[in-house]
């Protein structure tokens, strides 16, 4: 049985969450860009 260091697992979870958050932020920016271009017409 392999014992994992809990802090390493927690760190990995936090990193994953940060990546997910960054993806969401990027999607919001993309959406804002699209909306901006629509409003120009």
C-alpha positions as CSV (number, residue, x, y, z in Angstrom):
1,X,0.0,0.0,0.0
2,X,1.3,3.4,-1.0
3,X,0.8,6.2,1.5
4,X,0.4,9.6,-0.1
5,X,1.3,12.8,1.5
6,X,-2.0,14.7,2.0
7,X,-0.4,18.1,1.4
8,X,0.7,16.9,-2.0
9,X,-2.8,15.8,-2.9
10,X,-4.2,19.0,-1.6
11,X,-1.7,21.0,-3.6
12,X,-2.6,19.1,-6.7
13,X,-6.3,19.7,-6.1
14,X,-5.7,23.5,-5.6
15,X,-3.6,23.6,-8.8
16,X,-6.4,21.8,-10.7
17,X,-9.0,24.2,-9.3
18,X,-6.8,27.2,-10.4
19,X,-6.6,25.8,-13.9
20,X,-10.4,25.3,-14.0
21,X,-10.9,28.9,-12.7
22,X,-8.4,30.2,-15.4
23,X,-10.4,28.3,-18.1
24,X,-13.6,29.9,-16.9
25,X,-12.0,33.4,-16.8
26,X,-10.8,32.8,-20.4
27,X,-14.2,31.7,-21.5
28,X,-15.7,34.9,-19.9
29,X,-13.2,37.1,-21.8
30,X,-14.0,35.3,-25.0
31,X,-17.7,35.8,-24.5
32,X,-17.2,39.5,-23.7
33,X,-15.2,39.9,-27.0
34,X,-17.9,38.2,-29.0
35,X,-20.6,40.4,-27.4
36,X,-18.5,43.5,-28.0
37,X,-18.2,42.7,-31.7
38,X,-21.9,42.1,-32.0
39,X,-22.7,45.4,-30.3
40,X,-20.6,47.3,-32.9
41,X,-22.9,46.4,-35.8
